Amino acid sequence: MDKGVLLQRVQAMIVSSTKKPKQMILSTVKMADLLGVSPEEISQGLNELVKEGRLKQSKLKEAPHHEVYFLP
């Protein structure tokens, strides 16, 4: 999976979010379906983008404990 394409998609999803601050809970399964790749590739790509500092990630403290992504 090309990280550039993944980053563009994620940035577009976060920017279109109506939440303040701009944040998004991403479904790796839905993104994989849209991009025609496996969910593992999406998850790995997101983790690499977080490690590179191109995305920020946090986890909800309360149920359902989703991972939330932010723009740096």
All heavy atoms as TSV, in Angstrom:
chain	resi	resn	atom	element	x	y	z
A	1	MET	N	N	0.854	-1.176	0.000
A	1	MET	CA	C	0.000	0.000	0.000
A	1	MET	C	C	0.891	1.227	0.000
A	1	MET	O	O	1.792	1.354	0.815
A	1	MET	CB	C	-0.877	-0.071	1.254
A	1	MET	CG	C	-1.639	1.182	1.588
A	1	MET	SD	S	-3.277	1.173	0.876
A	1	MET	CE	C	-3.247	2.667	-0.045
A	2	ASP	N	N	0.620	2.140	-0.898
A	2	ASP	CA	C	1.369	3.385	-0.993
A	2	ASP	C	C	0.978	4.300	0.162
A	2	ASP	O	O	-0.196	4.652	0.309
A	2	ASP	CB	C	1.089	4.048	-2.339
A	2	ASP	CG	C	1.851	5.339	-2.531
A	2	ASP	OD1	O	2.896	5.525	-1.886
A	2	ASP	OD2	O	1.391	6.167	-3.353
A	3	LYS	N	N	1.955	4.671	0.993
A	3	LYS	CA	C	1.661	5.501	2.165
A	3	LYS	C	C	1.182	6.891	1.770
A	3	LYS	O	O	0.406	7.496	2.492
A	3	LYS	CB	C	2.894	5.613	3.059
A	3	LYS	CG	C	3.198	4.341	3.810
A	3	LYS	CD	C	4.237	4.536	4.879
A	3	LYS	CE	C	5.562	4.922	4.298
A	3	LYS	NZ	N	6.646	4.984	5.267
A	4	GLY	N	N	1.627	7.388	0.619
A	4	GLY	CA	C	1.185	8.705	0.158
A	4	GLY	C	C	-0.309	8.737	-0.109
A	4	GLY	O	O	-1.015	9.667	0.288
A	5	VAL	N	N	-0.788	7.702	-0.777
A	5	VAL	CA	C	-2.222	7.600	-1.074
A	5	VAL	C	C	-3.006	7.444	0.222
A	5	VAL	O	O	-4.046	8.090	0.415
A	5	VAL	CB	C	-2.496	6.416	-2.034
A	5	VAL	CG1	C	-3.982	6.174	-2.186
A	5	VAL	CG2	C	-1.840	6.665	-3.375
A	6	LEU	N	N	-2.510	6.595	1.105
A	6	LEU	CA	C	-3.179	6.378	2.388
A	6	LEU	C	C	-3.235	7.674	3.191
A	6	LEU	O	O	-4.283	8.029	3.732
A	6	LEU	CB	C	-2.458	5.290	3.183
A	6	LEU	CG	C	-3.035	4.944	4.551
A	6	LEU	CD1	C	-4.475	4.460	4.430
A	6	LEU	CD2	C	-2.183	3.905	5.245
A	7	LEU	N	N	-2.135	8.414	3.231
A	7	LEU	CA	C	-2.101	9.674	3.966
A	7	LEU	C	C	-3.090	10.677	3.379
A	7	LEU	O	O	-3.802	11.354	4.124
A	7	LEU	CB	C	-0.689	10.254	3.983
A	7	LEU	CG	C	-0.522	11.565	4.737
A	7	LEU	CD1	C	-0.885	11.394	6.212
A	7	LEU	CD2	C	0.897	12.098	4.597
A	8	GLN	N	N	-3.167	10.769	2.058
A	8	GLN	CA	C	-4.125	11.684	1.425
A	8	GLN	C	C	-5.557	11.332	1.805
A	8	GLN	O	O	-6.358	12.217	2.116
A	8	GLN	CB	C	-3.972	11.650	-0.093
A	8	GLN	CG	C	-2.730	12.327	-0.592
A	8	GLN	CD	C	-2.590	12.198	-2.100
A	8	GLN	OE1	O	-3.265	11.400	-2.751
A	8	GLN	NE2	N	-1.691	12.992	-2.662
A	9	ARG	N	N	-5.879	10.046	1.781
A	9	ARG	CA	C	-7.239	9.611	2.142
A	9	ARG	C	C	-7.553	9.935	3.596
A	9	ARG	O	O	-8.614	10.446	3.913
A	9	ARG	CB	C	-7.403	8.105	1.915
A	9	ARG	CG	C	-7.402	7.690	0.498
A	9	ARG	CD	C	-8.724	8.077	-0.157
A	9	ARG	NE	N	-8.752	7.600	-1.514
A	9	ARG	CZ	C	-9.738	6.910	-2.042
A	9	ARG	NH1	N	-10.798	6.620	-1.336
A	9	ARG	NH2	N	-9.683	6.520	-3.291
A	10	VAL	N	N	-6.608	9.628	4.472
A	10	VAL	CA	C	-6.819	9.866	5.907
A	10	VAL	C	C	-6.934	11.358	6.176
A	10	VAL	O	O	-7.814	11.795	6.926
A	10	VAL	CB	C	-5.682	9.227	6.737
A	10	VAL	CG1	C	-5.764	9.654	8.184
A	10	VAL	CG2	C	-5.735	7.716	6.624
A	11	GLN	N	N	-6.079	12.176	5.564
A	11	GLN	CA	C	-6.154	13.618	5.761
A	11	GLN	C	C	-7.497	14.159	5.300
A	11	GLN	O	O	-8.100	14.985	5.986
A	11	GLN	CB	C	-5.024	14.321	4.999
A	11	GLN	CG	C	-3.682	14.199	5.650
A	11	GLN	CD	C	-2.576	14.830	4.828
A	11	GLN	OE1	O	-2.671	14.927	3.601
A	11	GLN	NE2	N	-1.524	15.249	5.496
A	12	ALA	N	N	-7.977	13.687	4.154
A	12	ALA	CA	C	-9.280	14.135	3.653
A	12	ALA	C	C	-10.395	13.750	4.616
A	12	ALA	O	O	-11.307	14.548	4.871
A	12	ALA	CB	C	-9.542	13.545	2.276
A	13	MET	N	N	-10.315	12.554	5.179
A	13	MET	CA	C	-11.347	12.109	6.115
A	13	MET	C	C	-11.308	12.943	7.402
A	13	MET	O	O	-12.355	13.314	7.928
A	13	MET	CB	C	-11.153	10.625	6.432
A	13	MET	CG	C	-11.399	9.728	5.243
A	13	MET	SD	S	-10.911	8.032	5.540
A	13	MET	CE	C	-12.287	7.473	6.514
A	14	ILE	N	N	-10.120	13.245	7.896
A	14	ILE	CA	C	-9.992	14.018	9.130
A	14	ILE	C	C	-10.459	15.451	8.911
A	14	ILE	O	O	-11.199	16.004	9.725
A	14	ILE	CB	C	-8.547	13.976	9.659
A	14	ILE	CG1	C	-8.213	12.565	10.127
A	14	ILE	CG2	C	-8.344	14.975	10.786
A	14	ILE	CD1	C	-6.752	12.350	10.484
A	15	VAL	N	N	-10.058	16.062	7.800
A	15	VAL	CA	C	-10.443	17.444	7.517
A	15	VAL	C	C	-11.953	17.567	7.341
A	15	VAL	O	O	-12.555	18.563	7.752
A	15	VAL	CB	C	-9.686	17.965	6.276
A	15	VAL	CG1	C	-10.249	19.286	5.789
A	15	VAL	CG2	C	-8.205	18.102	6.588
A	16	SER	N	N	-12.588	16.551	6.780
A	16	SER	CA	C	-14.040	16.608	6.578
A	16	SER	C	C	-14.819	16.301	7.859
A	16	SER	O	O	-16.037	16.461	7.897
A	16	SER	CB	C	-14.463	15.647	5.471
A	16	SER	OG	O	-14.288	14.312	5.884
A	17	SER	N	N	-14.115	15.900	8.904
A	17	SER	CA	C	-14.765	15.595	10.178
A	17	SER	C	C	-15.369	16.861	10.771
A	17	SER	O	O	-14.796	17.942	10.692
A	17	SER	CB	C	-13.746	15.008	11.154
A	17	SER	OG	O	-14.304	14.889	12.439
A	18	THR	N	N	-16.517	16.720	11.403
A	18	THR	CA	C	-17.178	17.873	12.015
A	18	THR	C	C	-16.803	18.033	13.477
A	18	THR	O	O	-17.244	18.963	14.129
A	18	THR	CB	C	-18.709	17.737	11.910
A	18	THR	OG1	O	-19.116	16.534	12.550
A	18	THR	CG2	C	-19.149	17.738	10.459
A	19	LYS	N	N	-16.009	17.117	13.996
A	19	LYS	CA	C	-15.630	17.175	15.411
A	19	LYS	C	C	-14.593	18.261	15.639
A	19	LYS	O	O	-13.833	18.611	14.765
A	19	LYS	CB	C	-15.076	15.825	15.851
A	19	LYS	CG	C	-16.104	14.724	15.807
A	19	LYS	CD	C	-15.476	13.430	16.240
A	19	LYS	CE	C	-16.384	12.299	16.427
A	19	LYS	NZ	N	-17.366	11.900	15.613
A	20	LYS	N	N	-14.561	18.785	16.833
A	20	LYS	CA	C	-13.559	19.776	17.224
A	20	LYS	C	C	-12.811	19.225	18.408
A	20	LYS	O	O	-13.444	18.914	19.409
A	20	LYS	CB	C	-14.235	21.094	17.591
A	20	LYS	CG	C	-15.064	21.664	16.482
A	20	LYS	CD	C	-14.577	23.024	16.106
A	20	LYS	CE	C	-15.569	23.661	15.174
A	20	LYS	NZ	N	-15.218	23.800	13.859
A	21	PRO	N	N	-11.523	19.062	18.408
A	21	PRO	CA	C	-10.636	19.310	17.262
A	21	PRO	C	C	-10.844	18.265	16.178
A	21	PRO	O	O	-11.469	17.238	16.414
A	21	PRO	CB	C	-9.234	19.168	17.873
A	21	PRO	CG	C	-9.422	18.212	18.992
A	21	PRO	CD	C	-10.808	18.495	19.538
A	22	LYS	N	N	-10.316	18.560	15.007
A	22	LYS	CA	C	-10.477	17.647	13.877
A	22	LYS	C	C	-9.837	16.302	14.211
A	22	LYS	O	O	-8.652	16.221	14.479
A	22	LYS	CB	C	-9.831	18.226	12.620
A	22	LYS	CG	C	-10.485	19.501	12.128
A	22	LYS	CD	C	-11.844	19.214	11.557
A	22	LYS	CE	C	-12.424	20.475	10.925
A	22	LYS	NZ	N	-13.717	20.273	10.357
A	23	GLN	N	N	-10.654	15.277	14.228
A	23	GLN	CA	C	-10.205	13.931	14.559
A	23	GLN	C	C	-11.110	12.935	13.861
A	23	GLN	O	O	-12.182	13.286	13.395
A	23	GLN	CB	C	-10.254	13.701	16.065
A	23	GLN	CG	C	-11.659	13.844	16.623
A	23	GLN	CD	C	-11.708	13.786	18.132
A	23	GLN	OE1	O	-10.691	13.798	18.780
A	23	GLN	NE2	N	-12.887	13.707	18.683
A	24	MET	N	N	-10.659	11.686	13.787
A	24	MET	CA	C	-11.450	10.682	13.093
A	24	MET	C	C	-11.126	9.308	13.642
A	24	MET	O	O	-9.966	8.998	13.914
A	24	MET	CB	C	-11.121	10.730	11.599
A	24	MET	CG	C	-11.995	9.872	10.755
A	24	MET	SD	S	-13.683	10.414	10.872
A	24	MET	CE	C	-14.189	10.460	9.220
A	25	ILE	N	N	-12.158	8.508	13.835
A	25	ILE	CA	C	-11.985	7.094	14.151
A	25	ILE	C	C	-12.070	6.371	12.813
A	25	ILE	O	O	-13.067	6.480	12.107
A	25	ILE	CB	C	-13.077	6.591	15.108
A	25	ILE	CG1	C	-12.970	7.314	16.444
A	25	ILE	CG2	C	-12.987	5.090	15.280
A	25	ILE	CD1	C	-14.107	7.029	17.398
A	26	LEU	N	N	-10.989	5.675	12.454
A	26	LEU	CA	C	-10.917	5.031	11.149
A	26	LEU	C	C	-11.161	3.532	11.263
A	26	LEU	O	O	-10.619	2.883	12.149
A	26	LEU	CB	C	-9.534	5.266	10.532
A	26	LEU	CG	C	-9.122	6.720	10.362
A	26	LEU	CD1	C	-7.679	6.800	9.904
A	26	LEU	CD2	C	-10.031	7.410	9.376
A	27	SER	N	N	-11.941	3.004	10.358
A	27	SER	CA	C	-12.153	1.566	10.272
A	27	SER	C	C	-11.199	1.016	9.214
A	27	SER	O	O	-11.335	1.325	8.028
A	27	SER	CB	C	-13.596	1.259	9.875
A	27	SER	OG	O	-13.722	-0.097	9.530
A	28	THR	N	N	-10.226	0.225	9.663
A	28	THR	CA	C	-9.268	-0.329	8.712
A	28	THR	C	C	-9.949	-1.266	7.719
A	28	THR	O	O	-9.538	-1.341	6.565
A	28	THR	CB	C	-8.138	-1.075	9.450
A	28	THR	OG1	O	-8.702	-2.076	10.294
A	28	THR	CG2	C	-7.300	-0.129	10.268
A	29	VAL	N	N	-11.006	-1.935	8.145
A	29	VAL	CA	C	-11.733	-2.851	7.251
A	29	VAL	C	C	-12.433	-2.067	6.144
A	29	VAL	O	O	-12.357	-2.433	4.968
A	29	VAL	CB	C	-12.736	-3.714	8.046
A	29	VAL	CG1	C	-13.578	-4.561	7.113
A	29	VAL	CG2	C	-12.010	-4.585	9.052
A	30	LYS	N	N	-13.104	-0.973	6.501
A	30	LYS	CA	C	-13.790	-0.165	5.489
A	30	LYS	C	C	-12.799	0.498	4.545
A	30	LYS	O	O	-13.019	0.545	3.340
A	30	LYS	CB	C	-14.659	0.901	6.159
A	30	LYS	CG	C	-15.907	0.345	6.779
A	30	LYS	CD	C	-16.747	1.445	7.353
A	30	LYS	CE	C	-17.981	0.890	8.040
A	30	LYS	NZ	N	-18.809	1.949	8.630
A	31	MET	N	N	-11.690	1.006	5.095
A	31	MET	CA	C	-10.677	1.630	4.238
A	31	MET	C	C	-10.056	0.600	3.302
A	31	MET	O	O	-9.803	0.901	2.135
A	31	MET	CB	C	-9.598	2.299	5.090
A	31	MET	CG	C	-10.087	3.561	5.765
A	31	MET	SD	S	-8.769	4.414	6.620
A	31	MET	CE	C	-7.761	4.928	5.253
A	32	ALA	N	N	-9.808	-0.598	3.808
A	32	ALA	CA	C	-9.234	-1.658	2.974
A	32	ALA	C	C	-10.185	-2.010	1.838
A	32	ALA	O	O	-9.754	-2.218	0.700
A	32	ALA	CB	C	-8.930	-2.881	3.821
A	33	ASP	N	N	-11.467	-2.052	2.127
A	33	ASP	CA	C	-12.463	-2.354	1.104
A	33	ASP	C	C	-12.481	-1.266	0.034
A	33	ASP	O	O	-12.542	-1.550	-1.160
A	33	ASP	CB	C	-13.838	-2.516	1.751
A	33	ASP	CG	C	-14.889	-3.014	0.785
A	33	ASP	OD1	O	-14.572	-3.940	-0.002
A	33	ASP	OD2	O	-16.017	-2.489	0.804
A	34	LEU	N	N	-12.416	-0.010	0.454
A	34	LEU	CA	C	-12.418	1.103	-0.500
A	34	LEU	C	C	-11.173	1.114	-1.375
A	34	LEU	O	O	-11.245	1.440	-2.556
A	34	LEU	CB	C	-12.512	2.446	0.247
A	34	LEU	CG	C	-13.846	2.770	0.893
A	34	LEU	CD1	C	-13.719	4.009	1.759
A	34	LEU	CD2	C	-14.912	2.988	-0.171
A	35	LEU	N	N	-10.020	0.787	-0.780
A	35	LEU	CA	C	-8.759	0.854	-1.511
A	35	LEU	C	C	-8.366	-0.468	-2.159
A	35	LEU	O	O	-7.363	-0.536	-2.870
A	35	LEU	CB	C	-7.645	1.334	-0.573
A	35	LEU	CG	C	-7.841	2.730	0.008
A	35	LEU	CD1	C	-6.764	3.045	1.023
A	35	LEU	CD2	C	-7.845	3.777	-1.099
A	36	GLY	N	N	-9.106	-1.531	-1.891
A	36	GLY	CA	C	-8.846	-2.820	-2.514
A	36	GLY	C	C	-7.596	-3.523	-1.999
A	36	GLY	O	O	-6.902	-4.181	-2.767
A	37	VAL	N	N	-7.308	-3.353	-0.712
A	37	VAL	CA	C	-6.157	-4.021	-0.090
A	37	VAL	C	C	-6.625	-4.723	1.178
A	37	VAL	O	O	-7.789	-4.632	1.552
A	37	VAL	CB	C	-5.021	-3.005	0.248
A	37	VAL	CG1	C	-4.463	-2.387	-1.020
A	37	VAL	CG2	C	-5.497	-1.932	1.192
A	38	SER	N	N	-5.703	-5.377	1.867
A	38	SER	CA	C	-6.080	-6.079	3.097
A	38	SER	C	C	-6.087	-5.103	4.287
A	38	SER	O	O	-5.350	-4.112	4.285
A	38	SER	CB	C	-5.116	-7.222	3.377
A	38	SER	OG	O	-3.860	-6.726	3.766
A	39	PRO	N	N	-6.909	-5.372	5.304
A	39	PRO	CA	C	-6.938	-4.518	6.494
A	39	PRO	C	C	-5.576	-4.449	7.198
A	39	PRO	O	O	-5.240	-3.426	7.792
A	39	PRO	CB	C	-7.984	-5.177	7.398
A	39	PRO	CG	C	-8.850	-5.962	6.479
A	39	PRO	CD	C	-7.960	-6.395	5.354
A	40	GLU	N	N	-4.789	-5.515	7.098
A	40	GLU	CA	C	-3.465	-5.518	7.721
A	40	GLU	C	C	-2.552	-4.487	7.076
A	40	GLU	O	O	-1.763	-3.841	7.761
A	40	GLU	CB	C	-2.827	-6.918	7.628
A	40	GLU	CG	C	-3.514	-7.969	8.473
A	40	GLU	CD	C	-4.788	-8.531	7.826
A	40	GLU	OE1	O	-4.954	-8.442	6.589
A	40	GLU	OE2	O	-5.628	-9.052	8.571
A	41	GLU	N	N	-2.669	-4.328	5.746
A	41	GLU	CA	C	-1.862	-3.327	5.049
A	41	GLU	C	C	-2.237	-1.918	5.510
A	41	GLU	O	O	-1.361	-1.067	5.688
A	41	GLU	CB	C	-2.054	-3.440	3.540
A	41	GLU	CG	C	-1.382	-4.634	2.912
A	41	GLU	CD	C	-1.569	-4.642	1.412
A	41	GLU	OE1	O	-0.980	-3.784	0.733
A	41	GLU	OE2	O	-2.312	-5.515	0.933
A	42	ILE	N	N	-3.532	-1.670	5.692
A	42	ILE	CA	C	-3.987	-0.357	6.159
A	42	ILE	C	C	-3.477	-0.113	7.567
A	42	ILE	O	O	-2.931	0.963	7.865
A	42	ILE	CB	C	-5.532	-0.267	6.135
A	42	ILE	CG1	C	-6.064	-0.438	4.711
A	42	ILE	CG2	C	-6.006	1.033	6.756
A	42	ILE	CD1	C	-5.703	0.674	3.761
A	43	SER	N	N	-3.610	-1.089	8.435
A	43	SER	CA	C	-3.155	-0.953	9.809
A	43	SER	C	C	-1.650	-0.696	9.866
A	43	SER	O	O	-1.183	0.185	10.597
A	43	SER	CB	C	-3.507	-2.218	10.594
A	43	SER	OG	O	-3.102	-2.109	11.917
A	44	GLN	N	N	-0.893	-1.444	9.086
A	44	GLN	CA	C	0.559	-1.263	9.043
A	44	GLN	C	C	0.906	0.127	8.511
A	44	GLN	O	O	1.784	0.806	9.045
A	44	GLN	CB	C	1.198	-2.336	8.169
A	44	GLN	CG	C	2.698	-2.222	8.068
A	44	GLN	CD	C	3.294	-3.279	7.151
A	44	GLN	OE1	O	2.585	-4.027	6.499
A	44	GLN	NE2	N	4.604	-3.312	7.100
A	45	GLY	N	N	0.227	0.562	7.464
A	45	GLY	CA	C	0.476	1.890	6.898
A	45	GLY	C	C	0.167	2.993	7.887
A	45	GLY	O	O	0.923	3.969	8.002
A	46	LEU	N	N	-0.948	2.867	8.621
A	46	LEU	CA	C	-1.291	3.874	9.624
A	46	LEU	C	C	-0.248	3.918	10.729
A	46	LEU	O	O	0.149	4.999	11.176
A	46	LEU	CB	C	-2.680	3.583	10.207
A	46	LEU	CG	C	-3.866	3.826	9.278
A	46	LEU	CD1	C	-5.153	3.316	9.920
A	46	LEU	CD2	C	-3.990	5.293	8.920
A	47	ASN	N	N	0.206	2.750	11.171
A	47	ASN	CA	C	1.235	2.703	12.214
A	47	ASN	C	C	2.533	3.357	11.746
A	47	ASN	O	O	3.183	4.076	12.505
A	47	ASN	CB	C	1.497	1.264	12.661
A	47	ASN	CG	C	0.347	0.708	13.469
A	47	ASN	OD1	O	-0.386	1.439	14.113
A	47	ASN	ND2	N	0.190	-0.599	13.425
A	48	GLU	N	N	2.909	3.138	10.493
A	48	GLU	CA	C	4.113	3.757	9.947
A	48	GLU	C	C	3.963	5.273	9.873
A	48	GLU	O	O	4.900	6.008	10.175
A	48	GLU	CB	C	4.429	3.183	8.572
A	48	GLU	CG	C	4.922	1.753	8.614
A	48	GLU	CD	C	5.122	1.151	7.230
A	48	GLU	OE1	O	5.058	1.889	6.222
A	48	GLU	OE2	O	5.347	-0.067	7.157
A	49	LEU	N	N	2.775	5.749	9.476
A	49	LEU	CA	C	2.533	7.189	9.404
A	49	LEU	C	C	2.602	7.832	10.790
A	49	LEU	O	O	3.098	8.945	10.947
A	49	LEU	CB	C	1.186	7.481	8.735
A	49	LEU	CG	C	1.114	7.162	7.244
A	49	LEU	CD1	C	-0.322	7.271	6.750
A	49	LEU	CD2	C	2.025	8.079	6.450
A	50	VAL	N	N	2.125	7.123	11.805
A	50	VAL	CA	C	2.199	7.618	13.181
A	50	VAL	C	C	3.658	7.679	13.628
A	50	VAL	O	O	4.104	8.667	14.213
A	50	VAL	CB	C	1.346	6.751	14.134
A	50	VAL	CG1	C	1.634	7.092	15.583
A	50	VAL	CG2	C	-0.135	6.915	13.819
A	51	LYS	N	N	4.435	6.624	13.324
A	51	LYS	CA	C	5.848	6.587	13.706
A	51	LYS	C	C	6.646	7.705	13.032
A	51	LYS	O	O	7.571	8.249	13.613
A	51	LYS	CB	C	6.472	5.236	13.356
A	51	LYS	CG	C	6.071	4.127	14.283
A	51	LYS	CD	C	6.716	2.819	13.879
A	51	LYS	CE	C	6.210	1.684	14.749
A	51	LYS	NZ	N	6.759	0.387	14.325
A	52	GLU	N	N	6.270	8.032	11.787
A	52	GLU	CA	C	6.956	9.090	11.043
A	52	GLU	C	C	6.523	10.478	11.505
A	52	GLU	O	O	7.103	11.467	11.083
A	52	GLU	CB	C	6.678	8.949	9.547
A	52	GLU	CG	C	7.276	7.710	8.925
A	52	GLU	CD	C	6.835	7.503	7.486
A	52	GLU	OE1	O	6.098	8.360	6.942
A	52	GLU	OE2	O	7.217	6.476	6.904
A	53	GLY	N	N	5.485	10.560	12.318
A	53	GLY	CA	C	4.999	11.845	12.796
A	53	GLY	C	C	4.057	12.549	11.843
A	53	GLY	O	O	3.737	13.721	12.033
A	54	ARG	N	N	3.581	11.855	10.829
A	54	ARG	CA	C	2.670	12.456	9.857
A	54	ARG	C	C	1.225	12.401	10.322
A	54	ARG	O	O	0.363	13.104	9.797
A	54	ARG	CB	C	2.842	11.777	8.517
A	54	ARG	CG	C	4.270	11.989	7.978
A	54	ARG	CD	C	4.580	11.109	6.827
A	54	ARG	NE	N	4.148	11.733	5.594
A	54	ARG	CZ	C	4.281	11.168	4.398
A	54	ARG	NH1	N	4.846	9.980	4.298
A	54	ARG	NH2	N	3.866	11.771	3.329
A	55	LEU	N	N	0.955	11.550	11.328
A	55	LEU	CA	C	-0.352	11.451	11.988
A	55	LEU	C	C	-0.111	11.318	13.479
A	55	LEU	O	O	0.932	10.844	13.910
A	55	LEU	CB	C	-1.130	10.222	11.523
A	55	LEU	CG	C	-1.767	10.205	10.159
A	55	LEU	CD1	C	-2.412	8.851	9.902
A	55	LEU	CD2	C	-2.786	11.303	10.005
A	56	LYS	N	N	-1.107	11.718	14.256
A	56	LYS	CA	C	-1.081	11.481	15.697
A	56	LYS	C	C	-2.197	10.505	16.016
A	56	LYS	O	O	-3.239	10.499	15.360
A	56	LYS	CB	C	-1.277	12.779	16.474
A	56	LYS	CG	C	-0.113	13.716	16.359
A	56	LYS	CD	C	-0.311	14.921	17.234
A	56	LYS	CE	C	0.885	15.847	17.121
A	56	LYS	NZ	N	0.736	17.021	17.961
A	57	GLN	N	N	-1.984	9.713	17.057
A	57	GLN	CA	C	-2.944	8.675	17.404
A	57	GLN	C	C	-3.143	8.665	18.915
A	57	GLN	O	O	-2.202	8.852	19.680
A	57	GLN	CB	C	-2.406	7.328	16.937
A	57	GLN	CG	C	-3.236	6.156	17.336
A	57	GLN	CD	C	-2.516	4.849	16.993
A	57	GLN	OE1	O	-1.300	4.792	16.961
A	57	GLN	NE2	N	-3.297	3.822	16.745
A	58	SER	N	N	-4.378	8.456	19.328
A	58	SER	CA	C	-4.673	8.233	20.739
A	58	SER	C	C	-5.776	7.180	20.805
A	58	SER	O	O	-6.380	6.835	19.798
A	58	SER	CB	C	-5.099	9.524	21.431
A	58	SER	OG	O	-6.354	9.948	20.963
A	59	LYS	N	N	-6.010	6.675	21.999
A	59	LYS	CA	C	-7.026	5.635	22.183
A	59	LYS	C	C	-8.073	6.155	23.154
A	59	LYS	O	O	-7.727	6.779	24.163
A	59	LYS	CB	C	-6.366	4.367	22.721
A	59	LYS	CG	C	-7.238	3.163	22.635
A	59	LYS	CD	C	-6.425	1.906	22.841
A	59	LYS	CE	C	-7.262	0.737	22.416
A	59	LYS	NZ	N	-6.538	-0.280	21.736
A	60	LEU	N	N	-9.343	5.909	22.852
A	60	LEU	CA	C	-10.416	6.323	23.746
A	60	LEU	C	C	-10.288	5.582	25.072
A	60	LEU	O	O	-10.037	4.381	25.096
A	60	LEU	CB	C	-11.774	6.028	23.122
A	60	LEU	CG	C	-12.142	6.812	21.863
A	60	LEU	CD1	C	-13.491	6.349	21.334
A	60	LEU	CD2	C	-12.177	8.302	22.141
A	61	LYS	N	N	-10.450	6.302	26.160
A	61	LYS	CA	C	-10.301	5.705	27.485
A	61	LYS	C	C	-11.527	4.895	27.895
A	61	LYS	O	O	-11.439	4.006	28.713
A	61	LYS	CB	C	-10.020	6.797	28.516
A	61	LYS	CG	C	-8.692	7.474	28.274
A	61	LYS	CD	C	-8.448	8.598	29.220
A	61	LYS	CE	C	-7.142	9.286	28.859
A	61	LYS	NZ	N	-6.904	10.485	29.605
A	62	GLU	N	N	-12.658	5.238	27.329
A	62	GLU	CA	C	-13.899	4.540	27.663
A	62	GLU	C	C	-14.281	3.615	26.509
A	62	GLU	O	O	-13.781	3.745	25.400
A	62	GLU	CB	C	-15.011	5.557	27.917
A	62	GLU	CG	C	-14.704	6.485	29.090
A	62	GLU	CD	C	-15.750	7.563	29.251
A	62	GLU	OE1	O	-16.764	7.554	28.546
A	62	GLU	OE2	O	-15.531	8.433	30.100
A	63	ALA	N	N	-15.155	2.687	26.787
A	63	ALA	CA	C	-15.634	1.765	25.747
A	63	ALA	C	C	-16.222	2.581	24.609
A	63	ALA	O	O	-16.832	3.611	24.850
A	63	ALA	CB	C	-16.679	0.826	26.334
A	64	PRO	N	N	-15.989	2.245	23.411
A	64	PRO	CA	C	-15.482	1.020	22.806
A	64	PRO	C	C	-13.976	1.017	22.543
A	64	PRO	O	O	-13.491	0.162	21.816
A	64	PRO	CB	C	-16.252	0.927	21.506
A	64	PRO	CG	C	-16.480	2.339	21.108
A	64	PRO	CD	C	-16.615	3.101	22.406
A	65	HIS	N	N	-13.210	1.930	23.109
A	65	HIS	CA	C	-11.739	1.948	23.039
A	65	HIS	C	C	-11.193	1.996	21.608
A	65	HIS	O	O	-10.222	1.325	21.281
A	65	HIS	CB	C	-11.136	0.753	23.787
A	65	HIS	CG	C	-11.593	0.666	25.205
A	65	HIS	ND1	N	-11.185	1.562	26.171
A	65	HIS	CD2	C	-12.438	-0.188	25.825
A	65	HIS	CE1	C	-11.745	1.256	27.318
A	65	HIS	NE2	N	-12.525	0.195	27.136
A	66	HIS	N	N	-11.809	2.801	20.761
A	66	HIS	CA	C	-11.327	2.960	19.390
A	66	HIS	C	C	-10.055	3.793	19.370
A	66	HIS	O	O	-9.789	4.570	20.281
A	66	HIS	CB	C	-12.373	3.678	18.525
A	66	HIS	CG	C	-13.574	2.856	18.225
A	66	HIS	ND1	N	-13.524	1.708	17.477
A	66	HIS	CD2	C	-14.872	3.021	18.554
A	66	HIS	CE1	C	-14.725	1.206	17.358
A	66	HIS	NE2	N	-15.569	1.975	18.013
A	67	GLU	N	N	-9.284	3.648	18.292
A	67	GLU	CA	C	-8.121	4.478	18.080
A	67	GLU	C	C	-8.563	5.702	17.288
A	67	GLU	O	O	-9.255	5.582	16.288
A	67	GLU	CB	C	-7.039	3.705	17.331
A	67	GLU	CG	C	-6.466	2.584	18.158
A	67	GLU	CD	C	-5.446	1.767	17.433
A	67	GLU	OE1	O	-5.277	1.943	16.205
A	67	GLU	OE2	O	-4.814	0.933	18.094
A	68	VAL	N	N	-8.156	6.879	17.757
A	68	VAL	CA	C	-8.528	8.141	17.137
A	68	VAL	C	C	-7.292	8.728	16.481
A	68	VAL	O	O	-6.210	8.726	17.076
A	68	VAL	CB	C	-9.080	9.115	18.201
A	68	VAL	CG1	C	-9.471	10.435	17.569
A	68	VAL	CG2	C	-10.270	8.508	18.925
A	69	TYR	N	N	-7.439	9.240	15.258
A	69	TYR	CA	C	-6.315	9.816	14.528
A	69	TYR	C	C	-6.520	11.315	14.352
A	69	TYR	O	O	-7.627	11.774	14.094
A	69	TYR	CB	C	-6.172	9.143	13.156
A	69	TYR	CG	C	-5.744	7.698	13.289
A	69	TYR	CD1	C	-6.699	6.689	13.395
A	69	TYR	CD2	C	-4.412	7.351	13.338
A	69	TYR	CE1	C	-6.306	5.367	13.536
A	69	TYR	CE2	C	-4.015	6.029	13.486
A	69	TYR	CZ	C	-4.981	5.050	13.569
A	69	TYR	OH	O	-4.600	3.740	13.726
A	70	PHE	N	N	-5.428	12.080	14.495
A	70	PHE	CA	C	-5.411	13.527	14.368
A	70	PHE	C	C	-4.327	13.914	13.359
A	70	PHE	O	O	-3.387	13.159	13.148
A	70	PHE	CB	C	-5.022	14.207	15.686
A	70	PHE	CG	C	-5.878	13.881	16.858
A	70	PHE	CD1	C	-5.638	12.757	17.625
A	70	PHE	CD2	C	-6.925	14.714	17.209
A	70	PHE	CE1	C	-6.413	12.458	18.717
A	70	PHE	CE2	C	-7.707	14.428	18.310
A	70	PHE	CZ	C	-7.467	13.299	19.063
A	71	LEU	N	N	-4.439	15.115	12.813
A	71	LEU	CA	C	-3.348	15.664	12.029
A	71	LEU	C	C	-2.375	16.348	12.977
A	71	LEU	O	O	-2.799	16.937	13.963
A	71	LEU	CB	C	-3.872	16.676	11.000
A	71	LEU	CG	C	-4.780	16.102	9.926
A	71	LEU	CD1	C	-5.314	17.217	9.044
A	71	LEU	CD2	C	-4.047	15.082	9.091
A	72	PRO	N	N	-1.072	16.265	12.700
A	72	PRO	CA	C	-0.102	16.914	13.612
A	72	PRO	C	C	-0.184	18.417	13.559
A	72	PRO	O	O	-0.741	19.009	12.722
A	72	PRO	CB	C	1.240	16.406	13.104
A	72	PRO	CG	C	1.018	15.844	11.757
A	72	PRO	CD	C	-0.432	15.587	11.611
